[in-house]
């Protein structure tokens, strides 16, 4: 497994995305569910490409 490094800009972008997801959630479980759905969608798209 190759270890990569993240720039400050990439790190900030990830935090902004997390903030957008959490902003629309009522509680932690809803946020977790949304993130799990996004990860599942990405994994399914990656398998078809």
Backbone torsions as a table, in degrees:
resi	resn	phi	psi	omega
1	UNK	NA	130.5	-179.0
2	UNK	-89.6	134.6	178.6
3	UNK	-93.7	128.0	178.9
4	UNK	-110.4	160.7	177.8
5	UNK	-111.1	147.0	-177.3
6	UNK	-109.7	134.9	176.8
7	UNK	-78.3	164.4	176.8
8	UNK	-59.5	-36.9	-179.5
9	UNK	-66.6	-42.4	178.0
10	UNK	-64.2	-43.3	179.5
11	UNK	-60.8	-44.5	178.7
12	UNK	-63.4	-38.9	178.5
13	UNK	-62.7	-40.9	178.0
14	UNK	-64.5	-44.6	179.0
15	UNK	-63.3	-36.5	177.4
16	UNK	-64.6	-41.1	178.2
17	UNK	-63.5	-42.6	178.1
18	UNK	-61.7	-43.0	179.3
19	UNK	-60.2	-41.3	179.6
20	UNK	-64.7	-39.3	178.8
21	UNK	-65.7	-48.7	-176.1
22	UNK	-68.1	-32.5	-176.2
23	UNK	-57.2	-35.8	-177.6
24	UNK	-92.1	7.5	-175.5
25	UNK	-100.7	146.4	178.3
26	UNK	-82.5	-31.8	-177.8
27	UNK	-151.8	176.4	-177.0
28	UNK	-63.4	-38.8	-179.6
29	UNK	-63.0	-38.7	177.3
30	UNK	-64.8	-40.8	178.2
31	UNK	-63.2	-43.9	178.2
32	UNK	-61.1	-41.4	-179.4
33	UNK	-63.3	-43.7	179.7
34	UNK	-63.4	-43.1	179.6
35	UNK	-65.0	-41.3	178.4
36	UNK	-61.6	-40.5	178.3
37	UNK	-64.0	-42.7	178.7
38	UNK	-62.7	-41.9	179.5
39	UNK	-65.9	-40.9	179.9
40	UNK	-63.6	-46.1	178.9
41	UNK	-59.0	-42.9	-179.3
42	UNK	-65.2	-42.5	179.8
43	UNK	-63.9	-39.1	178.4
44	UNK	-67.6	-39.2	178.0
45	UNK	-66.9	-37.8	-180.0
46	UNK	-65.7	-31.2	179.4
47	UNK	-74.2	-28.4	-177.5
48	UNK	-86.2	-14.6	-178.9
49	UNK	-88.0	NA	NA
